[in-house]
């Protein structure tokens, strides 16, 4: 049972790794919306992001699975990224629904 527990914890760390990478890229995208960037600046940001992501993933793989790439680690990273991307869209959808409801309410009276 000890081996399964270790692999389960490694999977959870992989999910957190995927969520972390996705959250950093989401912050980078938000920064691009706030501050206008040239195509060269976007290319440089993407290059540094992917180099940093590669280094971060290498460290995480080395830390969690002693340097061996396991299928469950890759699956965990993908699932973590997917989960974060889906969860990060909820506030925007909720805001749109509330705004539409409020506009409908005020539109009837006005």
Buried (B, 14 or more C-beta within 10 A) or exposed (E): EEEEEEBEEBBEBBBBBBBBBBBBBEEBEEEEEEEEBEEEEEEEBEEEBEEEBEEBBEEBBEEBBEEEEBEBBBBBBEBBBBBBBEEEEEEEEEEEEEEEEEEEEEEEEE
